[in-house]
Amino acid sequence: MTIKKTFIILTTHFPPSKGGGIQEWSYGIAKELSLKNYLVKVYSRRKDNKLSIHQNEKFSVTRMKGRNWHQFHFIYSLYYLFKILIYDSNSTIIATTWLLSKPYVFLKKIFPKSKMIIVCHGLEVTSLKKNKMKIFENVIKASNLVICVSNFTKNAVLKYCKNLTNKNHIQFIPNGIDPKKFSFKKANGNILKDYNIDSNSLIITTLSRVIRRKGHDLVIKSIKKLIKIYPKIHYVIAGHYKPGNEDNYKEELIKLINNLGLNKNVTFINYVPEDKIINLYSRSNIFIMVSKLLPSGDSEGFGITFLEANFCGSPVIGSRSGGIVDAIEHEVSGLLVEENNVDSICHAIDRILKDKSLREKLIINGKKRVLENFTWSKITDKIIEKLNYNEKF
C-alpha cells in the first residue's frame, strides 16, 4: 500500500476533549485522511497524557506541551512548527485555528516547499481585534488553502483581507460527521429513564456547551408559550458547563425557569457520553439550537450537532445566525427561524409537532442530505481537490 503524502494537523483541541467544533473537525479529518492512505500526524495541545487513547489509530498523536498557551501561543507554535518542518520540509500543515499558523509567515521563507492549510471556524475570526487584522491578513496570504466552515465565516475572512490580490484559496468547505459513530448498534440505555423524564414527553433538545450565544433562554421562553397546547413538552439542555463561566449563564437560566414555573418541564444534563448521544438524538422530537450573534462578535460558525441530529432521525430548528444557514437547509432538513425571535421559534416548534408529514419529510431529507454532502469522507475529498487545484496556480 503506497502512502501518498504527509499531513500534519496542528490543533488546540483533540479527543478526549469534550465537545466543540475544533476537536470534531480535527479528529474527523485525521481519521479520514489516514483511511485514504495519507500519512497523518496530529500535534495537539494537552496538559495530561490522555491522548494515548489514540495509540491504535492509523495516525499518530503527539502532545504539545507548554504552560499558558493563551499568552505564549506564538512561541509554542513556532517551536513545534519548526520542529515539524526541519524533519519533513515537504509536509502539508493543517492549522485548525489561524493563531497556530502565525509563525508560518516567517517559516515559509525557510521551508518554501511546505504547504499550509488554515481552518477558520467562526469566533476566532468574527471577534478579531483591530490590532490583529494585519497579522491575520498576512497569515491568510501565506497559506495555500483557507477552509471556511461556513459562508458566514468566509465573508468574515474576506472582510479582513481586502488588500489581498488573490483570494481564490479562501474556500467554503463545511463541517461533517462520521456516520459510523452514530450507528444505532452503539445506542445505550434509555436516556429519559436515566434522568427521570416522563417517557410520554415531547422532547425538545439542545446539545451544546451551555454558553450565552446558544440561545437556551429563547427556547425556555418558547416552552412557556407552548405548554398550554403541549402540556407534555419537555426541554432537555444537554452539554458541558463550567461553574461560574459565562457570567453565571446557567444560574440565569435556572432563575428564568423558576420564574416561569417550568421546573418540571426543563432538565439539565451535563456532559453526555458518546454511547448515549445517539439515544438522545433519536428520542428527541426536535433538536433545536437558536444561536445569536453577541456584541463581542461571538457567533455560531456552523453547528455540527444539526448534522448529527439529522442523521439520527431528528428534525432540527436553528436560527438564521452565523453559519447555521449552511448547516440547515430550510424546509428540507429542518426549519430556520429569525434570530432572537421567540414567536418565530414557537411557530417552528408547533409546525413540526403538529404536522406529521412535515416531520417525516424533514427526517428523511435530513439524513439523505448528510450522507450526500456532509460526511468527513466527502469533506476530505473536497479539501484534497481544492488543495491540488490551488497548487497548479
N, C-alpha and C positions, 0 to 999 in steps of 0.2 A: 504494500500500500504506500503510495507516494504522498509525502507531506508537501503541501503547496507552498505556503509562505507563513511567516511568523506574525502573530498579532499579540501585542502587549496591552492588556487592559489595566489602566491606572484608575483606581476608584476610591472614593471616600467610604462607601458602604458596600458590603457583600454579606450574604448569609453566613452566619446566623443572625445578622442584624434583623430587627423586627420591622417589617413593612417599609413602605417608601418606594417611590419610582426608581431611584438610582440603583438600589440593590436588586430590584426586579429586572431592570434593564441589563445590568452588569452580568448577572447570573444567566439570564436567558440568552444573551449574545455569546457569552463564553461557552456555554454548553452547545449551542447550535454550530458555532464556528468549528469547534473541535469535532463535532459529528460530521462536518463537511470536510474533514481531513486537513484542517489548518492547525498549525502548532500554536497553541494558546497558553499564554502565561498571564496570570492575574496578580497584580500587586494591590493590596488593599490596606488601608489604614485600619489598625485594630490595636486595642490596649491589651487584650488577652491572646491566648493561643487557640481559641476555638475554631479558627479557620482550618484546623486539622480534620474537620468533618469532611473535607473535600479530597482527602488523600487517595480515594479510589476513583476520582473523576478522570476524564480523559485530558483535562487541562491541569496545570499546576497553579497553586496559590501561594504567594509569599506575603508575609505580614510586613507592612511598612511601619516601623517603629517611630517613636518621637513624641515628646510632650508638647502640649499646647499647639496643636496643628493649626488652629484658627489664627494664631498670631504669627507663626513661623512657617506657614504652608509653602511659601516661595522657596525657602531654604531646603525644606524636606523634599519638595517636588524636584528641585534642581539636583539634589543628591541622587535620588532614585532614577531620574531620567538619564542623567549622565552615566550612572552605573549600568543601566539597561543598554544604552546606545554604544557604550565603549565595548560591550560584549558582542552586540549584534547591531551594527550601524545601518543595516537594511530593514530593520523592523518597522512595522506599522504600529504606531502607538494610538490607542483609543483612550482619550481622557474623558471621563464621564461628567466632569464639570470643567468649564474653561479655566478656572483658577488653578487646576492641576497642570495645565499646559502653559502657563505663563513663561517658565524658563525656556520653553522651546523656541521662542522668538530668537534667542541668542544661540541655543544649541544647534539650530538648523544650519547655521553657518559652518559649524564644525562637522556636522554629520549631514551633508546635503542629500544623501541617498535615502535617508529616513523619511517616513511619512507620518503625518499627524491627523487624526480624526478627532473632532471635538463634538461632544453631545451637549445640547442646550435643552434643558427640561422646562424651565419656567421662572421660578422665583429668583434664581441666581442671575437672571438676565433682566427681568422686569423691575427688580429692586436696585438696579445698578446706580451707584452714586456718580455724580458729575466728574469727580476726580479720578474715576476708574474707566471712564468711557474711551479715552485714547488708548489705554493699555489693552482694553478689551478689543478694540478695533485692530490693533497690531497683532494680537493673538489670532483673531479670525483671518487676517491677511496671511499669516504664516502657515495656516493649516491647509491641508489638501482637501478635506471634506468637513463640512459643518452639518451635523444632523440635528434638525429641529423637530421635536416630537409632536408639534402641532403647528398649524399655520399661524396661530396666535404668537407662539414663541418665535417663529420665523420672522414675522413682521417686527417684533421687538428687536431681534438681531439686526435686521436691515435698517431700522431706525437709528441704531448706534454706529452703523458702518456706512455712512453717507459718502465718505471720501474714497471708498474702495472703487477702483475702476472695473474690477472683475468680481461679480457676486454669484457666478454660476455654481460655485462649490457650496453655496448655502442652500441646503435642500430640506424639504419636509419629508421625513420618514417617521411614521407613527410608532407608538409602542405596540407591544404584542403580548401574547400569553403562550404557555406551553399546555396544549390540550391534554397531554398525558398526566399532568399534575392534577387535573380535575376529573379523572376517571372516577365514576361512581362506585367502582370496586374499592376505592380508598375511603369512602364515606364512613364515618364512625359515630355511632351513638345517636341519640335524639336530642338535638340542640335545645328544643323547647323544654323538654323534661329536665335537662341539666340545669336550667335556670328558672324552674318553677313557673313557666309561662303556659297558660291555658292552651291545650292542643287545638282548640277551635278558633284560635285568634287569627285575625287577618294581619299578617306580619309585614311591616314596612321596615326595611333595614338600611342602615348606613354603616359601612365597614371602612374605617379610615382612622387616621390619628385624630384624637379629639382636640382639634385646634379651631380657632375662631373662623378662619376662612371657609371651613367646610359647611357652614350654614345649618348646623343642627338646630339652632334656635328657631329658624324659619319653619322647619318640619314640625317641631313641637307645637308651635302656634297653629299650624295647619291641622294637626291631630285634634286640637281643641275644637276647631270648627267642624271637623268631620265626625266627631264622636257621636253626635245625635243621629246621624244617618247610619254609621257603622259602629255600634257600641262595642263590638269585639275587636276593634282596631288596636294594634299594639306596635309601638315603635321601639326597635332594638338598635341601640347605639353601641356598636362594637368597634374596638380599636384601642391602641395604646395611648396612655395619658401619663404625663409626668406631673406629680402633685406640685401645685404652686406655679406650674408653667402657664404661659399664655394669659397672664393677668388673671389667674384663677378662673379660667373659662368654664371648666367643668362645674365648679361651685356655682357659677352664674346660671348654668343650665339647670342644676338641681333646684335652685331658688325659683326659676321660671316654672319648672314642673310643679313644685309645691304651690305656687301662687295660682296656677291654672287648675289645680286639683287633678293632676294626671299621674299621680304616684303609681296607680295600678295599671297604667297604660304605657309606661315607658320603662325599659330595662337597660341598664348599662352592663356591658360585657367588656372586660379588659382585653388583653391580647387573646386572639382566637388561634389555637393550634391548627396547623395545616390540615390535620386529619378531620377537623370539624368545620373547616371553611366551606367545603362542598355542601355539607349538610345545611349550613346556614343559608347559603345562596339558594339552594334548591327548595328550601322550605319557605323562602320569602315570597310573598305575593307580589311585592315590588321592591326593587333596590333603588335607593334614592341618594343623591349627593348634590345638593344645590349650592355649590361653592359661590363665593362672591369675591370680587376684587377689592382688597383693602387699601386704604390711603397709603400704606407703607410700600405698596407695589406687590404685596403678597398675592399670588394668583394661582389658579389651577392650571398646570402645564398641559395635562391631558386627562388622566383618570383611568388607570389600568383596571380598576375594580369594576368599571362598567362592562368591560370586555369579559372579565371573569364571571360576572353575574349573568350576562347574556349566554355565555357558553353553558352555564349550569341551569339554564331554563327559567331565568327570572327577567321579566320586563324591567326596563330601567327608566328613571327620570333624572334629568340633570338640568342645570341652569345654562342659559346662553352666556356663559362667562369663561374667559380664558380659552383653553384648548378643548373644553368639553364638547364643543360643536364638532370636533373631529372624532371624538370617541363615540358619540351617539349620532345616528342618522335619524332625524326627526320623522316620526310616523312609520319608520321601518324597523329599527332595533329598540326604539324607546321614544320618549317624549321629551322635548326641550321646553323649559319654562322660562319666563322672564326673570332676570336677576333681581333678588331682594323683593320678590312679589309673592306674598302668602296666598292671595286669591288665585294666582296662576298655578301655584303648587297644588292647592286644594282641587282645582278643576282637573288637573292631570291625574292625580290620585283617584278621584271619583270616576274618571273615564275608564281607567284600567280595571278598577274593582267592579264597575257596573257592566262594562261591555266585554262579554266573554270572547267574542270573535276578534276584537281588537287585541285582547290579551294573548290569544293563541297566535295571532299573526306576528306580534312583536317577539314572542318566544321563538317561533320557527325562523323568522328572518334574522333575529339577533344571533343565533348560533351559526346559521349559514354564513352570515357576514364575517364573523370572527374567523371561521375556518378558511374562507376565501381570501381574506386580506390581512388578518391580524395575528398570525402565529409567528413565533420567534424565527421559525424556519423561513417563512416568507420575508420577514424583516431583514434577516441576514443576507438573503439573496439580493434584496434591494440595495443594501449597504455595499456589497461587493460590486454590483452593477454600477452604482454611482461613483465608487472609488476608481474602478477601471476606466470609466468614461472620462473622469477628470484627469487621469494620468496621461491621456492622449493629447491633452491640450495644455 
